[in-house]
């Protein structure tokens, strides 16, 4: 992608199994409608940079009011400043009607956040690995902010991230059967947010 891809409101973009989408510097996939990226265990969907060599080489997936379903997908090498003024592989804002679901996936290698969500956004994360996120202890594999934001995490792993695994600044998060290992700051931290952790280590 030499330019941003914009999925307008009311439009669904379907990415078939085995497809690779590659972004150049400061480009993003911006979803105002719906992104359906469902791969298989043998043919995952890959969102990555054109250079394929390291973090911050494109701006990643941006959901600004739009929704998404990522299943057997990998998102990596994002983190360049996006239209939401955030550095993340996946960034959510105003996702209050519907949600972004990430399942059986990998969110990898960025110098910012793996998943950033604010302003009443809703997200579900299942059976997903967050690894190689951040280049300093203030970075977060998942960062939740906004009093109406709601995150549910199940059966997921946070491994070898530079800062926090999951940071709930505001809003709420429920975490069930998650593993936190190899973090630079804290595996899990809740500030003003509400968090419930069950069967996690």
Order of alpha helices (4+ residues) and beta strands (2+ residues): beta-beta-beta-beta-beta-beta-beta-beta-beta-beta-beta-beta-beta-beta-beta-beta-beta-beta-beta-beta-beta-beta-beta
